[in-house]
Amino acid sequence: MIITIGREYGSGGHEIGKRLAEHYQIPFYDKEALFKVAREKGIYDEILSFYEEKPVNSLLYAIAMDSYSENIGKMQFDAMKSITENGPCVIIGRCGNYIFKDTPDTVSVFLHAELEKRIKRVKDVYGIDQKGLLNLIEKTDKQRASFHKFYTDQEWGDARNYHLAVNSGEIGIDSCVELIAEFIEKKKRNLWK
């Protein structure tokens, strides 16, 4: 089973993913863990921008690289698949929902929350003061959306591109973990009858 988690900045996706990995006793791949595995496999330099989730926002670059970008995207997607070839895991971000969309034992989740609740969470969890916080959240979400659109041609956060979309601001972190785990168990029963 592969669990992919897309998330708005401040919605608790990292913590929820980590708790799901602990619950299922499977590896957890966030940016740092993916960096480590990519270095071990010797593919880090080729896909650095992909692991950073940095968008390609230059029109001139995109036009110049159009045919090349398809090959780069395939290489990066193949690299992500090779990282998960050892079995079940949780992957945070990096177009996981798209990369593993045809893998039957995948559950893709998108986490979102109201802006005020995300601001409070980022302030509380990361100790970032109010000044510049709104700008940080908006900039991070914009980068993630641009990155996702570039590599998948899909709208980031569109519920139709995920198995489950959850408002973590409404039900909290603990309930999100429980809800996602329950969804996974029900999906497993239907999938593997």
GITA-V19412 format. One record per run of one state. SS is the DSSP state (helix for helix, strand for strand, loop for the rest). FROM is the first residue (numbers start at 1). LEN is the number of residues. Records with the same first field share a line. If there is no record, write none. Layout:
SS=FROM-LEN  FROM-LEN
//
This chain:
loop=1-1  8-5  25-2  30-1  42-3  53-6  65-1  84-5  93-3  100-6  113-2  127-6  153-6  162-2  192-2
strand=2-6  27-3  89-4  106-7  164-4
helix=13-12  31-11  45-8  59-6  66-18  96-4  115-12  133-20  159-3  168-24
//
